[in-house]
Structures are given as structure tokens and as C-alpha cells.
Amino acid sequence: MRAYLRLTGYLGSLISALVPATRAQPPPEWASVTGQVLDSQGLPVPGAKISVFPMDVAVSGGMPGATTDAEGRYRLVSPAYPGRTRFCAVKESAGYPNTQYLLFVSGNDTLPEVSLPAGGHVELDIHLRAPDGILQGSIIDGRTRAAVSKARIKLHRDQPESIHSTSVAPDGHFLFALPPAPIDITVVAPGYRTWGTKTHKANLISWS
């Protein structure tokens, strides 16, 4: 199997946004959060997903989320977790990965932490730093050039030691926003030999 990767390179200014929730009033034990996502130039970021992570309590199941609107604004309703809750705006296609995962941390990430009051409201604007580079491509059969839909991609980073593994889309396509650090990339799929390569710090390159 040959994996064909195409790098789109570093993006300039970006915008992410969160979609308003439709609930009028949160339950008494929940909290509402509204705000705007802005890029490093102060422009709104539409289509950004808001990720939350409780810092001081263990939780299971899915986390609440939201998506920014055309003006980068969002409304999110969340359980009022005890202690601090960390927020992250994610839009990989614009160079903003989910830095709740250690592998995607670059060192200058925007991860505001707030306390969520039960039955209360918090205003939180998220100001993003410059975007990361984007790596995207497709996994195809080297002979037939058909998409390999059951492939998995594993990303490995030495410092800090971290691994991220995910399935590719049914059409074999993948996209990652990656920090400026060496990252090993491995592709596996049933019936194919393992394929691998490495990014080289901030200078992401193309392979075939």
C-alpha cells in the first residue's frame, strides 16, 4: 500500500465560531456559557467547535459542545463541574487542533479555564494564537488507486510522549493540524503492509 499525502502548508489568519444552543434556560445544576472565538488578528472564527474538559473531577460519557456561527459566536450549556473547566476552540481545517490532546499541544495554546456556577452564566471569549500547519491526504490502494476505507492512522510524538490514533473517513481522506514538532505517522489497514513516515518540525512536507 502506498499512502499519498498532500500538505496544504501554514495558513494565515483564521476564524472559528460556535453555534448557539437552542435551550432557553439551563437546568439548575447546569451553567450556560456564551462568547466569541477570535483569531490572532482579532477576526471572528466561524465553524469552530468548542471542546470542554473538567480539570478537577473525573467524568464519563460525552462532553457538551457547541459550534460558532458566522460571527464566531457560540452558546454552550454544560453541567456545572466542580472546580475548573478548560475550554478549547477546534477547527482543524484552519490550523486549530484539539489541544485537549497532548500530541497537538504547541506550547502557546489558548486554553482558558473558568469555574461554571450552577444555574449561572459565564461570558468567555477565546482568542486563538497563530494557526498550525495542516497535513491532509488520502489512503489509496497502490495498484487500483481505490480508497482504503478501513485504514487507521497513528501519530506519535516523543516530546512530550504522546500518541493519537484514529480511523480515516470512508473515502480514505484525512486531515490534521499539527504543531511544529517531529511526529511519526503510521498507516495500517487489513491486508496491507504498514506504511510510515515522519514530519520534520515546523517544515511539513509532501510524500508519495
C-alpha positions in Angstrom: 0.0 0.0 0.0 1.2 3.5 -0.8 -0.1 6.4 1.1 -0.3 9.7 -0.8 -0.2 12.8 1.4 -0.7 16.3 0.3 0.4 19.2 2.5 -1.6 22.4 2.3 1.0 24.3 4.4 0.6 27.0 7.0 -2.4 29.2 7.0 -2.6 32.9 7.8 -5.3 34.4 9.9 -8.2 32.1 10.8 -11.7 32.3 12.3 -13.7 29.9 14.5 -17.2 30.1 15.8 -19.7 28.3 17.9 -23.4 27.7 17.1 -25.9 28.9 19.7 -27.7 26.2 21.6 -31.5 26.3 21.4 -32.2 25.8 25.2 -33.7 28.9 26.8 -32.7 28.2 30.4 -30.2 25.6 31.7 -31.3 23.2 34.4 -30.4 24.4 38.0 -27.3 22.2 38.2 -26.0 23.3 34.8 -24.4 26.5 33.6 -24.6 28.4 30.3 -21.5 29.9 28.5 -21.6 32.4 25.7 -18.8 34.2 23.9 -16.9 34.7 20.6 -13.9 32.9 19.1 -11.3 35.3 17.5 -8.1 34.6 15.6 -4.7 36.2 16.2 -5.8 39.3 14.3 -9.0 39.7 16.2 -11.2 38.4 13.4 -14.2 36.0 14.2 -13.7 32.3 13.5 -16.9 30.7 12.2 -17.4 26.9 12.2 -15.1 26.3 15.2 -16.2 23.5 17.6 -16.0 24.2 21.4 -14.5 21.5 23.4 -14.7 21.4 27.3 -12.7 19.3 29.8 -13.3 19.3 33.6 -9.9 19.7 35.3 -10.7 18.8 38.9 -13.3 16.0 38.7 -13.4 12.7 36.8 -16.3 12.3 34.4 -17.5 9.7 31.9 -19.5 9.8 28.8 -19.7 12.6 26.2 -18.8 16.2 26.9 -21.0 19.1 26.0 -20.0 21.2 22.9 -21.1 23.9 20.5 -20.1 25.3 17.1 -19.6 29.0 16.3 -21.9 30.9 13.9 -20.9 33.1 11.1 -19.8 35.8 13.5 -17.7 33.5 15.6 -20.3 33.5 18.5 -21.4 30.5 20.5 -23.7 29.4 23.3 -22.9 26.3 25.3 -24.9 24.6 28.1 -22.8 22.4 30.4 -23.0 20.6 33.7 -21.5 22.9 36.4 -18.5 20.7 37.1 -16.7 21.3 40.4 -13.5 23.3 40.2 -12.1 24.4 36.9 -13.3 23.6 33.4 -11.0 24.1 30.4 -12.2 25.3 27.0 -10.7 24.8 23.6 -11.8 26.1 20.1 -11.1 23.5 17.4 -11.1 24.0 13.6 -8.5 21.6 12.1 -9.2 22.8 8.5 -8.0 26.2 9.6 -5.0 25.0 11.6 -6.5 24.8 15.1 -6.3 21.3 16.5 -8.0 20.0 19.7 -5.2 20.8 22.1 -7.0 19.0 24.9 -5.0 16.1 23.4 -1.3 16.3 24.4 0.1 15.4 21.0 -1.4 18.6 19.5 0.0 21.0 22.1 2.5 23.5 20.7 3.3 25.4 23.9 1.5 28.6 23.2 -2.0 27.2 23.1 -5.2 29.1 24.1 -6.9 27.0 26.8 -8.9 29.3 29.1 -10.1 27.8 32.4 -13.2 29.0 34.2 -15.5 28.0 37.1 -19.0 27.1 36.0 -21.6 28.3 38.5 -24.7 26.0 38.9 -27.7 27.8 37.3 -25.4 30.7 36.3 -23.9 32.2 33.2 -20.3 32.9 32.1 -19.1 35.1 29.3 -16.0 33.7 27.7 -14.2 35.0 24.5 -11.5 32.7 23.2 -8.5 34.4 21.5 -6.6 32.0 19.3 -2.8 32.2 18.6 -1.4 31.7 15.0 -2.6 28.5 13.4 -0.6 25.3 13.0 0.4 23.7 9.7 -2.1 21.4 8.0 -1.4 17.9 6.8 -4.1 16.2 4.6 -4.2 13.4 2.1 -5.8 10.1 1.2 -5.0 6.4 1.8 -5.3 4.5 -1.5 -4.5 1.1 -2.9 -1.2 1.3 -4.7 -2.4 -0.8 -7.7 -6.1 0.0 -8.1 -5.9 3.5 -6.6 -9.2 2.9 -4.9 -9.7 4.4 -1.4 -8.8 2.2 1.5 -11.7 2.9 3.8 -10.7 0.7 6.8 -7.3 2.3 7.4 -6.1 3.8 10.7 -3.5 6.5 11.2 -1.4 6.7 14.3 0.5 9.8 15.2 3.4 9.5 17.7 5.4 12.3 19.3 8.5 11.8 21.5 8.4 15.1 23.4 6.1 15.2 25.1 5.5 11.4 24.8 2.0 11.1 23.3 0.0 9.1 20.8 -3.1 9.8 18.8 -4.9 7.1 16.7 -7.9 7.5 14.5 -9.8 5.9 11.6 -9.8 7.6 8.2 -13.0 8.7 6.5 -14.8 6.2 4.3 -13.3 7.8 1.2 -9.8 7.4 2.7 -9.3 11.1 3.4 -7.7 12.5 6.5 -6.7 16.0 7.8 -4.7 17.0 10.8 -3.5 20.4 12.1 0.0 19.6 13.5 2.2 21.6 15.9 5.9 22.4 14.9 7.4 19.2 16.3 8.7 15.9 14.8 5.8 13.4 14.6 5.9 9.8 13.4 3.0 8.9 11.1 2.0 5.2 10.7 -0.8 3.9 8.5 -2.2 0.4 8.9 -5.1 -1.4 7.2 -6.2 -5.1 6.9 -4.5 -6.9 4.1 -1.8 -4.2 3.6 1.7 -3.7 4.8 2.3 -0.9 7.3 3.4 2.4 5.9 5.1 5.2 7.9 7.0 8.5 7.7 7.8 11.5 9.8 7.2 15.2 9.8 10.2 17.4 10.3 9.5 20.1 12.9 7.5 23.0 11.5 8.5 22.3 7.9 5.8 19.8 7.0 6.5 18.3 3.6 4.7 16.1 1.0 5.2 12.4 0.5 4.1 9.9 -2.1 
